[in-house]
């Protein structure tokens, strides 16, 4: 065997061994694919969920699985990943076929042999573009939650044929922030089919149940919405010391991933709640769904994030923190002007502010926000509407292929 070939084979084995190690970072994709087994095969699917992210981002796709399963009964679905650990976990959670595709050539071969009509994306991962290249599909951005973060009206939406949005607030947000983007042509309202139904749990405790669910720190100043450093310990300590409140804290799965300072602050908050005992709880994303955490809370304190809009159907009081960083861009769809805000300087007054919010509570005002942010499809019709919208786009793809072929476009 030539020395060069031997060296490459040895390097490949070493690299595979490193990626297979339990110490391989969860924030990196391991690219341990099923490529050899997939060679020369096709995908038995009409819809491809493309999720090229690493294990630490799994929380973005798992809430969508029930909606994908409902779609699978009408249009066959397959999930493509680039990480064997992500695939392994998804196979534990769903019966939808999952393929780990590490090499771009494998994806090209599979799609060339398959009758996939529609690709769905739950994030703006840069590696989405490996699938977005293919003109034989219609491409739909779903996202993993809608919020008044500036990035919710991202210019990246222009890469997709459609964005499925939860309600009129999201549509208007995009209309007001994106230049040269035809909202009517490229968006469909579907509600939030990834959100599980809410069954609220009565409060049998004399204390008010407060859920504190901050977002993560973000990767750049314009998306730095987290209150972990600026508000977190002050508001949690004040609530715990007051005696009228029971505190649940649910840290974001990515909290601290880009900042050691945020990691330390998150740990300090969760340690304080855990040490308090007496029913105060630390809830991890793997412990229960967001809706289960909502069900036991009387009041939510969160940041500018998708958690705020997901909470709206509870019709219970909501407080959203004001970002301490001046560069964090907000794209208010009405919620931020309609509900109480908590500044960093007022964090230690959290008990007083929570009590005031409860005393002035007006569920009817939040009901209007539900209609604006989540549409008439929420809560009972979102999944049916999601399936309907996917069927519509798949049919449109067929019509577009026929039109382009008639123009002489040939195979697409």
C-alpha positions in Angstrom: 0.0 0.0 0.0 1.4 3.4 -0.9 2.7 5.4 2.0 0.3 8.3 1.3 -2.8 6.0 1.3 -1.6 4.4 4.5 -1.1 7.7 6.2 -4.6 8.9 5.2 -6.2 5.7 6.4 -4.4 6.0 9.7 -5.5 9.6 10.1 -9.1 8.7 9.3 -9.1 6.0 12.0 -7.6 8.3 14.6 -10.1 11.0 13.7 -13.0 8.6 14.0 -11.7 7.3 17.3 -11.5 10.9 18.6 -15.1 11.7 17.4 -16.4 8.4 19.0 -14.9 9.3 22.4 -17.4 10.2 25.1 -15.2 13.3 25.7 -15.9 14.7 22.2 -17.6 18.1 22.8 -21.4 18.1 22.5 -21.2 21.5 20.7 -19.4 19.9 17.8 -20.9 17.6 15.2 -19.1 14.3 15.1 -19.8 13.5 11.4 -19.9 9.8 12.1 -22.3 9.1 9.3 -24.2 6.2 7.8 -22.8 7.2 4.4 -21.4 3.9 3.4 -24.7 2.1 4.1 -26.6 4.8 2.4 -24.6 4.7 -0.9 -26.8 3.9 -3.8 -30.0 4.0 -1.8 -32.9 6.5 -1.7 -35.0 8.1 1.0 -38.5 6.7 1.4 -39.9 10.1 2.2 -41.7 13.1 0.8 -40.5 15.4 3.6 -36.9 15.8 4.9 -36.3 17.4 8.3 -32.8 18.7 7.9 -31.1 19.1 11.3 -27.3 19.5 10.9 -26.6 20.8 14.4 -24.8 19.2 17.4 -26.1 17.5 20.4 -26.3 20.7 22.5 -28.9 22.0 20.1 -31.1 18.9 20.3 -33.7 20.9 22.3 -34.5 22.8 19.1 -35.9 19.8 17.2 -37.3 17.5 19.9 -40.5 19.7 20.6 -41.3 19.3 16.9 -41.3 15.5 16.9 -45.1 15.1 17.7 -46.0 17.5 14.9 -43.6 15.6 12.5 -45.2 12.3 13.5 -48.6 13.7 12.7 -47.3 14.9 9.3 -45.7 11.5 8.8 -49.2 9.9 8.7 -50.0 12.0 5.6 -46.6 12.7 4.0 -43.7 10.3 4.8 -41.0 12.1 6.8 -37.3 11.4 7.2 -34.9 13.2 9.5 -31.3 13.9 8.4 -28.5 14.8 10.9 -24.7 15.1 10.8 -24.1 13.8 14.3 -24.4 10.1 15.3 -25.3 11.1 18.9 -28.1 13.3 17.7 -29.4 10.5 15.5 -29.2 8.0 18.4 -31.2 10.2 20.7 -33.8 11.0 18.0 -34.3 7.2 17.4 -35.1 6.8 21.0 -37.8 9.5 20.8 -39.5 8.8 17.5 -40.2 6.1 15.0 -39.6 8.5 12.1 -36.6 7.3 10.1 -33.3 9.1 11.0 -30.2 9.1 8.8 -26.8 10.4 9.7 -25.3 12.0 6.6 -21.8 13.2 7.2 -20.7 13.7 3.5 -22.2 16.3 1.2 -21.9 13.8 -1.7 -24.1 11.3 0.1 -26.8 14.0 0.5 -26.5 14.8 -3.2 -26.8 11.1 -4.2 -29.8 10.5 -1.8 -31.8 13.4 -3.0 -31.0 12.6 -6.6 -32.5 9.2 -6.1 -35.5 10.2 -4.0 -38.8 11.8 -4.4 -38.4 14.3 -1.5 -40.5 17.4 -2.2 -40.2 19.4 0.9 -37.3 20.3 3.4 -38.0 21.6 6.8 -35.6 23.5 9.1 -35.9 24.3 12.8 -33.0 26.8 13.0 -30.8 29.0 10.9 -27.8 26.7 11.2 -25.2 27.8 8.7 -25.0 24.2 7.5 -28.6 24.4 6.3 -27.1 25.7 3.1 -25.9 22.2 2.3 -29.5 21.2 1.7 -30.8 24.6 0.5 -28.8 24.3 -2.6 -31.1 21.7 -4.1 -33.8 23.1 -6.4 -35.8 19.9 -6.6 -37.3 20.7 -3.1 -39.3 23.5 -1.6 -37.6 24.8 1.6 -39.5 25.9 4.7 -38.2 27.6 7.8 -40.0 26.6 11.0 -37.8 27.8 13.7 -37.9 26.5 17.3 -39.9 29.3 18.9 -41.1 32.8 18.1 -40.0 35.8 20.0 -39.4 39.6 19.9 -35.7 39.0 19.7 -34.3 40.9 16.7 -33.1 37.7 15.1 -36.7 36.5 14.7 -37.0 38.8 11.7 -33.7 37.7 10.2 -32.6 38.4 6.7 -31.9 34.6 6.5 -35.6 34.0 5.9 -34.9 35.0 2.3 -33.1 31.7 1.7 -36.3 29.7 2.2 -39.3 29.4 -0.1 -41.6 29.8 2.9 -41.5 30.7 6.6 -44.2 29.1 8.7 -45.1 31.7 11.3 -47.2 31.4 14.4 -49.4 34.5 14.1 -49.9 38.0 12.8 -47.4 39.5 15.2 -44.6 37.5 13.6 -45.9 38.4 10.1 -45.9 42.1 11.0 -42.5 41.9 12.6 -41.0 40.5 9.4 -42.9 43.0 7.2 -41.5 46.0 9.2 -37.9 44.7 9.4 -37.0 43.0 6.1 -36.4 45.0 2.9 -37.2 43.4 -0.4 -39.2 40.6 1.1 -42.8 39.7 0.0 -44.4 38.6 3.2 -47.7 37.6 1.5 -45.8 35.4 -1.0 -43.4 33.7 1.4 -45.1 33.2 4.8 -47.9 31.0 6.1 -49.5 31.2 9.5 -49.7 27.9 11.3 -49.8 28.7 15.0 -47.2 26.8 17.2 -47.6 23.1 16.4 -44.4 22.3 18.3 -46.0 23.3 21.6 -47.7 20.6 23.6 -51.2 21.2 25.0 -51.3 22.9 28.4 -53.0 21.4 31.4 -52.7 23.8 34.3 -52.1 22.4 37.7 -54.0 24.0 40.6 -51.8 25.7 43.3 -52.2 23.8 46.6 -49.4 25.8 48.2 -50.0 29.0 50.0 -47.1 30.5 48.3 -47.2 32.0 44.8 -45.3 29.8 42.3 -42.8 31.8 40.3 -41.0 30.3 37.3 -37.8 32.0 36.3 -36.7 30.8 32.8 -33.9 33.1 31.4 -32.5 32.7 27.9 -28.9 32.1 27.1 -26.3 34.8 26.6 -26.2 34.7 22.8 -23.2 34.8 20.5 -23.0 38.5 19.9 -24.1 41.8 21.6 -27.2 42.3 19.4 -28.7 39.0 20.7 -27.5 39.4 24.3 -31.0 39.1 26.0 -30.0 37.0 29.0 -30.7 38.3 32.5 -28.6 35.6 34.2 -25.7 38.0 34.9 -27.7 41.3 35.3 -30.8 40.1 37.2 -30.7 36.5 38.1 -29.1 36.1 41.5 -30.7 39.3 42.8 -34.3 38.4 41.8 -33.9 34.8 42.9 -32.4 35.6 46.3 -35.1 38.3 46.9 -38.0 35.9 46.1 -36.5 33.1 48.2 -36.0 35.4 51.2 -39.5 36.9 51.0 -41.4 33.8 52.1 -44.5 34.4 49.9 -43.0 32.7 46.9 -41.9 29.2 45.7 -39.3 29.5 43.0 -38.6 27.2 40.1 -35.6 28.0 37.9 -35.3 26.5 34.4 -31.9 27.5 32.9 -31.6 27.6 29.1 -29.8 24.5 27.7 -27.1 26.7 26.1 -26.6 29.0 29.1 -22.8 29.4 29.6 -21.9 27.7 26.3 -20.1 30.8 25.0 -19.2 32.5 28.3 -17.6 31.1 31.4 -19.0 34.1 33.3 -22.5 33.1 32.4 -21.8 29.5 33.3 -20.7 30.5 36.8 -23.7 32.8 37.2 -26.1 30.1 36.1 -24.5 27.6 38.6 -24.8 30.2 41.4 -28.6 30.7 40.7 -29.4 27.0 40.5 -27.3 26.2 43.6 -29.2 28.9 45.5 -32.6 27.5 44.5 -31.5 23.9 45.2 -30.2 24.8 48.6 -33.4 26.6 49.6 -35.4 23.3 49.5 -39.0 23.6 50.6 -40.4 22.9 47.2 -38.1 25.3 45.3 -36.8 23.4 42.2 -34.2 23.5 39.6 -35.6 22.2 36.3 -33.4 21.0 33.4 -34.6 20.9 29.9 -34.3 17.1 30.0 -36.4 16.8 33.1 -39.7 17.9 31.6 -41.2 19.8 28.8 -41.6 23.6 28.9 -45.4 23.2 29.0 -45.0 20.9 32.1 -43.0 23.6 33.8 -45.6 26.2 32.8 -48.4 24.1 34.3 -47.2 24.5 37.9 -46.3 28.2 37.7 -48.6 31.1 38.7 -46.2 33.8 37.3 -43.4 33.6 34.7 -40.3 35.8 34.8 -38.3 35.4 31.6 -36.2 37.4 29.1 -37.0 38.6 25.6 -37.3 35.1 24.1 -39.7 32.4 22.7 -40.5 31.4 26.3 -42.6 34.5 26.7 -44.9 33.9 23.7 -45.2 30.2 24.5 -46.4 31.1 28.0 -49.3 33.3 26.7 -51.9 30.6 26.4 -51.8 30.1 30.2 -53.4 33.6 30.5 -51.3 33.9 33.7 -49.2 36.9 34.7 -45.9 37.5 32.8 -42.9 39.7 33.5 -40.1 40.1 30.9 -36.7 41.4 31.8 -35.2 44.4 30.1 -31.8 43.5 28.6 -28.9 45.2 30.4 -26.9 45.4 27.2 -27.8 48.5 25.1 -27.0 46.7 21.8 -29.6 43.9 22.2 -32.1 44.6 19.4 -35.8 44.1 20.1 -38.5 43.6 17.4 -41.6 44.3 19.5 -44.8 42.8 18.1 -46.9 44.3 20.9 -46.1 42.0 23.8 -43.2 44.0 25.2 -45.4 47.2 25.4 -48.3 45.4 27.0 -46.7 43.5 29.9 -44.5 44.6 32.8 -40.8 44.8 32.3 -38.1 44.2 35.0 -34.9 46.2 34.8 -31.6 45.1 36.4 -31.8 47.9 38.9 -35.2 46.6 40.1 -34.2 42.9 40.3 -34.0 42.9 44.0 -37.6 44.4 44.1 -38.9 41.3 42.4 -41.2 40.2 45.3 -42.9 43.7 45.3 -43.2 43.8 41.5 -44.6 40.2 41.3 -47.2 41.1 44.0 -48.2 44.2 42.1 -48.5 42.3 38.8 -50.8 39.7 40.4 -52.9 42.4 42.0 -53.4 44.2 38.6 -53.8 41.0 36.6 -56.0 41.3 33.5 -56.2 37.9 31.6 -58.3 39.5 28.9 -55.4 41.7 27.7 -53.2 38.6 27.4 -56.0 36.8 25.5 -55.6 39.4 22.8 -51.9 38.8 22.7 -52.6 35.1 22.2 -54.6 35.9 19.1 -51.9 38.2 17.8 -48.9 36.0 18.5 -50.3 32.5 18.2 -53.3 32.8 15.9 -56.7 31.2 15.9 -55.0 27.8 15.3 -53.7 27.7 18.9 -54.0 25.6 20.9 -56.1 22.8 19.3 -55.7 23.3 15.5 -52.0 24.1 15.0 -50.8 20.6 14.1 -53.7 20.1 11.7 -52.9 23.4 10.1 -49.2 22.5 10.0 -49.9 19.3 8.1 -52.3 21.2 5.8 -49.6 23.8 5.0 -47.0 21.1 4.3 -49.4 19.4 1.9 -50.0 22.8 0.2 -46.3 23.5 -0.3 -45.6 19.9 -1.6 -48.4 20.3 -4.2 -47.0 23.7 -5.1 -43.6 22.2 -5.6 -45.0 19.7 -8.1 -46.8 22.5 -10.0 -43.6 24.6 -10.1 -41.6 21.7 -11.4 -44.1 21.1 -14.2 -44.1 24.9 -15.0 -40.3 25.0 -15.2 -40.1 21.9 -17.3 -42.6 23.4 -19.7 -40.2 26.4 -20.1 -37.4 24.0 -21.0 -35.8 23.8 -17.5 -35.5 20.0 -17.7 -34.7 18.1 -14.5 -34.5 20.3 -11.4 
